[in-house]
């Protein structure tokens, strides 16, 4: 697994969802295949990001425009997320 050095070579637009992960899979804690977590989230428009981690837990982060969240996440929930223009960043 890549360690975050702050250099990313892939970015995907984040579509907020309460059930569908970045890779299009539906979250299940006992799923045979797990979503590939991002190495960070870029937040283009200020607001709250509700980030979902690999174990299904979530946390709210209040962000400024242009902020980089160095979090390994599989999804950004739609409910309570007000930030915009988000990208999932990867080191591949």
N, CA, C and O atoms as CSV, one atom per row, in Angstrom:
chain,resi,resn,atom,element,x,y,z
A,1,UNK,N,N,0.828,-1.176,0.000
A,1,UNK,CA,C,0.000,0.000,0.000
A,1,UNK,C,C,0.879,1.248,0.000
A,1,UNK,O,O,1.899,1.314,0.686
A,2,UNK,N,N,0.456,2.228,-0.784
A,2,UNK,CA,C,1.210,3.474,-0.872
A,2,UNK,C,C,1.063,4.287,0.410
A,2,UNK,O,O,-0.005,4.319,1.021
A,3,UNK,N,N,2.140,4.935,0.801
A,3,UNK,CA,C,2.083,5.839,1.938
A,3,UNK,C,C,1.964,7.248,1.413
A,3,UNK,O,O,2.581,7.589,0.404
A,4,UNK,N,N,1.191,8.065,2.073
A,4,UNK,CA,C,0.942,9.416,1.594
A,4,UNK,C,C,2.174,10.298,1.739
A,4,UNK,O,O,2.632,10.572,2.848
A,5,UNK,N,N,2.707,10.740,0.592
A,5,UNK,CA,C,3.818,11.683,0.598
A,5,UNK,C,C,3.343,13.054,0.155
A,5,UNK,O,O,4.131,13.996,0.064
A,6,UNK,N,N,2.032,13.163,-0.121
A,6,UNK,CA,C,1.493,14.420,-0.593
A,6,UNK,C,C,1.490,14.518,-2.105
A,6,UNK,O,O,1.004,15.505,-2.658
A,7,UNK,N,N,2.030,13.502,-2.793
A,7,UNK,CA,C,2.045,13.471,-4.247
A,7,UNK,C,C,1.054,12.424,-4.722
A,7,UNK,O,O,1.134,11.256,-4.341
A,8,UNK,N,N,0.119,12.853,-5.557
A,8,UNK,CA,C,-0.927,11.961,-6.030
A,8,UNK,C,C,-0.892,11.919,-7.552
A,8,UNK,O,O,-0.581,12.920,-8.198
A,9,UNK,N,N,-1.207,10.767,-8.121
A,9,UNK,CA,C,-1.173,10.646,-9.580
A,9,UNK,C,C,-2.505,10.193,-10.171
A,9,UNK,O,O,-2.572,9.804,-11.337
A,10,UNK,N,N,-3.551,10.243,-9.374
A,10,UNK,CA,C,-4.891,9.958,-9.885
A,10,UNK,C,C,-5.903,10.726,-9.053
A,10,UNK,O,O,-5.795,10.795,-7.829
A,11,UNK,N,N,-6.895,11.308,-9.737
A,11,UNK,CA,C,-7.961,12.036,-9.052
A,11,UNK,C,C,-9.287,11.664,-9.687
A,11,UNK,O,O,-9.409,11.638,-10.912
A,12,UNK,N,N,-10.277,11.377,-8.859
A,12,UNK,CA,C,-11.614,11.060,-9.329
A,12,UNK,C,C,-12.617,11.979,-8.653
A,12,UNK,O,O,-12.522,12.245,-7.455
A,13,UNK,N,N,-13.573,12.459,-9.426
A,13,UNK,CA,C,-14.624,13.302,-8.866
A,13,UNK,C,C,-15.432,12.499,-7.864
A,13,UNK,O,O,-15.794,11.353,-8.131
A,14,UNK,N,N,-15.714,13.087,-6.720
A,14,UNK,CA,C,-16.523,12.431,-5.699
A,14,UNK,C,C,-17.989,12.776,-5.926
A,14,UNK,O,O,-18.370,13.945,-5.979
A,15,UNK,N,N,-18.795,11.738,-6.057
A,15,UNK,CA,C,-20.247,11.890,-6.077
A,15,UNK,C,C,-20.734,11.482,-4.694
A,15,UNK,O,O,-20.614,10.319,-4.306
A,16,UNK,N,N,-21.282,12.432,-3.953
A,16,UNK,CA,C,-21.741,12.139,-2.588
A,16,UNK,C,C,-22.846,11.090,-2.631
A,16,UNK,O,O,-23.729,11.137,-3.487
A,17,UNK,N,N,-22.785,10.133,-1.686
A,17,UNK,CA,C,-23.798,9.087,-1.590
A,17,UNK,C,C,-23.786,8.510,-0.184
A,17,UNK,O,O,-22.733,8.419,0.448
A,18,UNK,N,N,-24.950,8.124,0.302
A,18,UNK,CA,C,-25.032,7.479,1.610
A,18,UNK,C,C,-24.868,5.966,1.524
A,18,UNK,O,O,-24.812,5.296,2.554
A,19,UNK,N,N,-24.789,5.416,0.308
A,19,UNK,CA,C,-24.714,3.957,0.173
A,19,UNK,C,C,-23.689,3.453,-0.831
A,19,UNK,O,O,-23.258,2.305,-0.722
A,20,UNK,N,N,-23.281,4.259,-1.802
A,20,UNK,CA,C,-22.401,3.777,-2.869
A,20,UNK,C,C,-20.994,4.340,-2.690
A,20,UNK,O,O,-20.809,5.553,-2.586
A,21,UNK,N,N,-20.007,3.448,-2.654
A,21,UNK,CA,C,-18.612,3.832,-2.463
A,21,UNK,C,C,-18.019,4.416,-3.742
A,21,UNK,O,O,-18.642,4.370,-4.802
A,22,UNK,N,N,-16.807,4.967,-3.633
A,22,UNK,CA,C,-16.131,5.564,-4.782
A,22,UNK,C,C,-16.051,4.618,-5.972
A,22,UNK,O,O,-16.175,5.054,-7.117
A,23,UNK,N,N,-15.845,3.330,-5.715
A,23,UNK,CA,C,-15.689,2.371,-6.818
A,23,UNK,C,C,-17.019,1.840,-7.334
A,23,UNK,O,O,-17.037,0.954,-8.189
A,24,UNK,N,N,-18.135,2.366,-6.828
A,24,UNK,CA,C,-19.442,1.955,-7.301
A,24,UNK,C,C,-20.068,0.822,-6.513
A,24,UNK,O,O,-21.212,0.452,-6.779
A,25,UNK,N,N,-19.348,0.258,-5.544
A,25,UNK,CA,C,-19.915,-0.842,-4.771
A,25,UNK,C,C,-20.793,-0.305,-3.638
A,25,UNK,O,O,-20.613,0.821,-3.176
A,26,UNK,N,N,-21.735,-1.124,-3.206
A,26,UNK,CA,C,-22.576,-0.776,-2.068
A,26,UNK,C,C,-21.875,-1.229,-0.808
A,26,UNK,O,O,-21.337,-2.335,-0.759
A,27,UNK,N,N,-21.874,-0.386,0.217
A,27,UNK,CA,C,-21.153,-0.724,1.434
A,27,UNK,C,C,-21.803,-1.868,2.193
A,27,UNK,O,O,-23.019,-1.881,2.389
A,28,UNK,N,N,-21.000,-2.817,2.614
A,28,UNK,CA,C,-21.419,-3.878,3.531
A,28,UNK,C,C,-20.183,-4.239,4.347
A,28,UNK,O,O,-19.131,-4.535,3.781
A,29,UNK,N,N,-20.301,-4.217,5.656
A,29,UNK,CA,C,-19.134,-4.453,6.513
A,29,UNK,C,C,-18.553,-5.848,6.339
A,29,UNK,O,O,-17.378,-6.066,6.636
A,30,UNK,N,N,-19.353,-6.798,5.864
A,30,UNK,CA,C,-18.858,-8.159,5.689
A,30,UNK,C,C,-18.743,-8.532,4.210
A,30,UNK,O,O,-18.730,-9.713,3.862
A,31,UNK,N,N,-18.659,-7.525,3.349
A,31,UNK,CA,C,-18.583,-7.792,1.907
A,31,UNK,C,C,-17.294,-8.537,1.567
A,31,UNK,O,O,-16.251,-8.299,2.177
A,32,UNK,N,N,-17.373,-9.431,0.598
A,32,UNK,CA,C,-16.203,-10.190,0.163
A,32,UNK,C,C,-15.192,-9.274,-0.521
A,32,UNK,O,O,-13.985,-9.486,-0.404
A,33,UNK,N,N,-15.670,-8.272,-1.222
A,33,UNK,CA,C,-14.773,-7.308,-1.863
A,33,UNK,C,C,-15.002,-5.948,-1.231
A,33,UNK,O,O,-16.140,-5.517,-1.047
A,34,UNK,N,N,-13.924,-5.290,-0.905
A,34,UNK,CA,C,-14.016,-3.991,-0.258
A,34,UNK,C,C,-13.638,-2.896,-1.238
A,34,UNK,O,O,-12.881,-3.125,-2.182
A,35,UNK,N,N,-14.165,-1.717,-1.009
A,35,UNK,CA,C,-13.808,-0.559,-1.819
A,35,UNK,C,C,-12.339,-0.218,-1.591
A,35,UNK,O,O,-11.802,-0.440,-0.505
A,36,UNK,N,N,-11.702,0.317,-2.611
A,36,UNK,CA,C,-10.324,0.773,-2.483
A,36,UNK,C,C,-10.365,2.193,-1.929
A,36,UNK,O,O,-10.934,3.084,-2.558
A,37,UNK,N,N,-9.772,2.412,-0.764
A,37,UNK,CA,C,-9.859,3.742,-0.152
A,37,UNK,C,C,-8.981,4.757,-0.878
A,37,UNK,O,O,-7.932,4.417,-1.425
A,38,UNK,N,N,-9.431,6.004,-0.870
A,38,UNK,CA,C,-8.607,7.086,-1.411
A,38,UNK,C,C,-7.482,7.364,-0.422
A,38,UNK,O,O,-7.558,6.976,0.744
A,39,UNK,N,N,-6.445,8.036,-0.895
A,39,UNK,CA,C,-5.347,8.422,-0.017
A,39,UNK,C,C,-5.573,9.799,0.593
A,39,UNK,O,O,-4.946,10.155,1.591
A,40,UNK,N,N,-6.478,10.576,-0.016
A,40,UNK,CA,C,-6.804,11.913,0.486
A,40,UNK,C,C,-8.051,12.405,-0.229
A,40,UNK,O,O,-8.466,11.838,-1.240
A,41,UNK,N,N,-8.639,13.462,0.302
A,41,UNK,CA,C,-9.774,14.141,-0.328
A,41,UNK,C,C,-9.390,15.600,-0.522
A,41,UNK,O,O,-8.960,16.269,0.418
A,42,UNK,N,N,-9.551,16.091,-1.753
A,42,UNK,CA,C,-9.387,17.513,-2.023
A,42,UNK,C,C,-10.761,18.152,-1.953
A,42,UNK,O,O,-11.707,17.655,-2.565
A,43,UNK,N,N,-10.885,19.254,-1.211
A,43,UNK,CA,C,-12.155,19.964,-1.058
A,43,UNK,C,C,-12.036,21.300,-1.782
A,43,UNK,O,O,-11.288,22.177,-1.352
A,44,UNK,N,N,-12.770,21.454,-2.874
A,44,UNK,CA,C,-12.704,22.680,-3.658
A,44,UNK,C,C,-13.559,23.800,-3.109
A,44,UNK,O,O,-13.170,24.967,-3.162
A,45,UNK,N,N,-14.731,23.450,-2.577
A,45,UNK,CA,C,-15.652,24.443,-2.026
A,45,UNK,C,C,-15.871,24.205,-0.545
A,45,UNK,O,O,-16.176,23.085,-0.135
A,46,UNK,N,N,-15.719,25.238,0.255
A,46,UNK,CA,C,-15.798,25.136,1.714
A,46,UNK,C,C,-17.108,24.516,2.187
A,46,UNK,O,O,-18.149,24.651,1.543
A,47,UNK,N,N,-17.030,23.830,3.334
A,47,UNK,CA,C,-18.213,23.244,3.949
A,47,UNK,C,C,-17.846,22.043,4.796
A,47,UNK,O,O,-16.681,21.838,5.138
A,48,UNK,N,N,-18.844,21.260,5.127
A,48,UNK,CA,C,-18.665,20.062,5.946
A,48,UNK,C,C,-18.533,18.848,5.033
A,48,UNK,O,O,-19.286,18.701,4.070
A,49,UNK,N,N,-17.568,17.977,5.340
A,49,UNK,CA,C,-17.384,16.710,4.639
A,49,UNK,C,C,-17.668,15.600,5.638
A,49,UNK,O,O,-17.043,15.543,6.697
A,50,UNK,N,N,-18.608,14.715,5.310
A,50,UNK,CA,C,-18.868,13.542,6.140
A,50,UNK,C,C,-18.154,12.371,5.473
A,50,UNK,O,O,-18.684,11.747,4.554
A,51,UNK,N,N,-16.942,12.083,5.951
A,51,UNK,CA,C,-16.092,11.055,5.372
A,51,UNK,C,C,-16.411,9.696,5.990
A,51,UNK,O,O,-16.639,9.585,7.195
A,52,UNK,N,N,-16.424,8.655,5.135
A,52,UNK,CA,C,-16.685,7.283,5.585
A,52,UNK,C,C,-15.406,6.469,5.405
A,52,UNK,O,O,-14.817,6.441,4.324
A,53,UNK,N,N,-14.990,5.811,6.480
A,53,UNK,CA,C,-13.762,5.028,6.482
A,53,UNK,C,C,-14.035,3.577,6.100
A,53,UNK,O,O,-15.189,3.168,5.972
A,54,UNK,N,N,-12.968,2.803,5.920
A,54,UNK,CA,C,-13.080,1.404,5.484
A,54,UNK,C,C,-13.952,0.548,6.391
A,54,UNK,O,O,-14.608,-0.380,5.917
A,55,UNK,N,N,-13.970,0.839,7.669
A,55,UNK,CA,C,-14.759,0.028,8.602
A,55,UNK,C,C,-16.222,0.472,8.678
A,55,UNK,O,O,-16.996,-0.076,9.463
A,56,UNK,N,N,-16.606,1.476,7.857
A,56,UNK,CA,C,-17.988,1.936,7.831
A,56,UNK,C,C,-18.280,3.085,8.777
A,56,UNK,O,O,-19.363,3.669,8.727
A,57,UNK,N,N,-17.325,3.419,9.641
A,57,UNK,CA,C,-17.543,4.556,10.539
A,57,UNK,C,C,-17.406,5.859,9.758
A,57,UNK,O,O,-16.746,5.906,8.719
A,58,UNK,N,N,-18.030,6.907,10.263
A,58,UNK,CA,C,-17.963,8.200,9.581
A,58,UNK,C,C,-17.618,9.301,10.570
A,58,UNK,O,O,-17.792,9.161,11.781
A,59,UNK,N,N,-17.128,10.393,10.017
A,59,UNK,CA,C,-16.757,11.545,10.841
A,59,UNK,C,C,-16.963,12.801,10.021
A,59,UNK,O,O,-16.759,12.809,8.807
A,60,UNK,N,N,-17.379,13.884,10.711
A,60,UNK,CA,C,-17.582,15.176,10.048
A,60,UNK,C,C,-16.309,16.015,10.162
A,60,UNK,O,O,-15.678,16.064,11.218
A,61,UNK,N,N,-15.941,16.677,9.054
A,61,UNK,CA,C,-14.802,17.587,9.019
A,61,UNK,C,C,-15.269,18.908,8.418
A,61,UNK,O,O,-15.870,18.921,7.344
A,62,UNK,N,N,-15.003,20.001,9.091
A,62,UNK,CA,C,-15.313,21.324,8.565
A,62,UNK,C,C,-14.088,21.811,7.811
A,62,UNK,O,O,-12.997,21.902,8.374
A,63,UNK,N,N,-14.275,22.126,6.522
A,63,UNK,CA,C,-13.143,22.414,5.638
A,63,UNK,C,C,-13.248,23.782,4.981
A,63,UNK,O,O,-14.339,24.314,4.777
A,64,UNK,N,N,-12.105,24.326,4.661
A,64,UNK,CA,C,-12.036,25.552,3.884
A,64,UNK,C,C,-11.834,25.175,2.418
A,64,UNK,O,O,-11.446,24.048,2.110
A,65,UNK,N,N,-12.097,26.112,1.523
A,65,UNK,CA,C,-11.878,25.870,0.097
A,65,UNK,C,C,-10.396,25.603,-0.150
A,65,UNK,O,O,-9.536,26.323,0.357
A,66,UNK,N,N,-10.106,24.573,-0.926
A,66,UNK,CA,C,-8.734,24.228,-1.254
A,66,UNK,C,C,-8.043,23.344,-0.239
A,66,UNK,O,O,-6.846,23.087,-0.357
A,67,UNK,N,N,-8.772,22.878,0.752
A,67,UNK,CA,C,-8.179,22.044,1.805
A,67,UNK,C,C,-7.978,20.613,1.323
A,67,UNK,O,O,-8.753,20.092,0.522
A,68,UNK,N,N,-6.914,19.991,1.834
A,68,UNK,CA,C,-6.601,18.606,1.539
A,68,UNK,C,C,-6.752,17.806,2.830
A,68,UNK,O,O,-6.085,18.091,3.824
A,69,UNK,N,N,-7.626,16.809,2.811
A,69,UNK,CA,C,-7.822,15.936,3.973
A,69,UNK,C,C,-7.043,14.644,3.739
A,69,UNK,O,O,-7.422,13.867,2.863
A,70,UNK,N,N,-5.971,14.385,4.487
A,70,UNK,CA,C,-5.179,13.167,4.287
A,70,UNK,C,C,-5.828,11.967,4.985
A,70,UNK,O,O,-5.313,11.450,5.976
A,71,UNK,N,N,-6.961,11.545,4.446
A,71,UNK,CA,C,-7.761,10.475,5.052
A,71,UNK,C,C,-7.960,9.332,4.071
A,71,UNK,O,O,-8.210,9.559,2.887
A,72,UNK,N,N,-7.850,8.113,4.558
A,72,UNK,CA,C,-8.166,6.938,3.734
A,72,UNK,C,C,-9.661,6.674,3.874
A,72,UNK,O,O,-10.117,6.148,4.889
A,73,UNK,N,N,-10.414,7.044,2.847
A,73,UNK,CA,C,-11.869,6.931,2.896
A,73,UNK,C,C,-12.391,6.163,1.694
A,73,UNK,O,O,-11.727,6.058,0.663
A,74,UNK,N,N,-13.605,5.625,1.851
A,74,UNK,CA,C,-14.239,4.895,0.752
A,74,UNK,C,C,-15.456,5.624,0.198
A,74,UNK,O,O,-15.981,5.266,-0.857
A,75,UNK,N,N,-15.906,6.666,0.929
A,75,UNK,CA,C,-17.124,7.360,0.498
A,75,UNK,C,C,-17.235,8.686,1.235
A,75,UNK,O,O,-16.680,8.858,2.320
A,76,UNK,N,N,-17.965,9.626,0.625
A,76,UNK,CA,C,-18.394,10.843,1.303
A,76,UNK,C,C,-19.914,10.791,1.313
A,76,UNK,O,O,-20.549,10.748,0.258
A,77,UNK,N,N,-20.495,10.794,2.507
A,77,UNK,CA,C,-21.954,10.715,2.615
A,77,UNK,C,C,-22.615,11.981,2.078
A,77,UNK,O,O,-22.089,13.085,2.218
A,78,UNK,N,N,-23.758,11.796,1.472
A,78,UNK,CA,C,-24.543,12.918,0.968
A,78,UNK,C,C,-25.190,13.683,2.122
A,78,UNK,O,O,-25.192,14.914,2.145
A,79,UNK,N,N,-25.739,12.933,3.076
A,79,UNK,CA,C,-26.403,13.548,4.223
A,79,UNK,C,C,-25.399,14.342,5.049
A,79,UNK,O,O,-24.373,13.805,5.468
A,80,UNK,N,N,-25.687,15.600,5.280
A,80,UNK,CA,C,-24.896,16.530,6.093
A,80,UNK,C,C,-23.599,17.010,5.447
A,80,UNK,O,O,-22.878,17.795,6.063
A,81,UNK,N,N,-23.270,16.567,4.225
A,81,UNK,CA,C,-22.092,17.095,3.532
A,81,UNK,C,C,-22.503,18.329,2.758
A,81,UNK,O,O,-23.404,18.276,1.921
A,82,UNK,N,N,-21.837,19.449,3.040
A,82,UNK,CA,C,-22.143,20.709,2.358
A,82,UNK,C,C,-20.988,21.186,1.482
A,82,UNK,O,O,-21.170,22.096,0.674
A,83,UNK,N,N,-19.807,20.593,1.626
A,83,UNK,CA,C,-18.659,20.961,0.803
A,83,UNK,C,C,-18.923,20.547,-0.646
A,83,UNK,O,O,-19.726,19.654,-0.915
A,84,UNK,N,N,-18.234,21.212,-1.567
A,84,UNK,CA,C,-18.433,20.933,-2.990
A,84,UNK,C,C,-17.087,20.746,-3.690
A,84,UNK,O,O,-16.024,20.958,-3.107
A,85,UNK,N,N,-17.169,20.343,-4.950
A,85,UNK,CA,C,-15.995,20.207,-5.820
A,85,UNK,C,C,-14.925,19.314,-5.198
A,85,UNK,O,O,-13.743,19.659,-5.195
A,86,UNK,N,N,-15.345,18.168,-4.674
A,86,UNK,CA,C,-14.428,17.244,-4.002
A,86,UNK,C,C,-13.862,16.229,-4.977
A,86,UNK,O,O,-14.525,15.813,-5.928
A,87,UNK,N,N,-12.606,15.837,-4.716
A,87,UNK,CA,C,-11.909,14.834,-5.514
A,87,UNK,C,C,-11.299,13.804,-4.583
A,87,UNK,O,O,-10.732,14.147,-3.546
A,88,UNK,N,N,-11.419,12.525,-4.962
A,88,UNK,CA,C,-10.710,11.455,-4.265
A,88,UNK,C,C,-9.336,11.350,-4.919
A,88,UNK,O,O,-9.238,11.179,-6.134
A,89,UNK,N,N,-8.282,11.451,-4.125
A,89,UNK,CA,C,-6.920,11.415,-4.636
A,89,UNK,C,C,-6.262,10.097,-4.285
A,89,UNK,O,O,-6.463,9.552,-3.199
A,90,UNK,N,N,-5.463,9.587,-5.232
A,90,UNK,CA,C,-4.820,8.287,-5.071
A,90,UNK,C,C,-3.351,8.364,-5.455
A,90,UNK,O,O,-2.944,9.198,-6.264
A,91,UNK,N,N,-2.564,7.474,-4.855
A,91,UNK,CA,C,-1.195,7.203,-5.265
A,91,UNK,C,C,-1.214,5.802,-5.846
A,91,UNK,O,O,-1.291,4.819,-5.110
A,92,UNK,N,N,-1.145,5.711,-7.160
A,92,UNK,CA,C,-1.191,4.377,-7.807
A,92,UNK,C,C,0.065,4.114,-8.583
A,92,UNK,O,O,0.205,3.051,-9.189
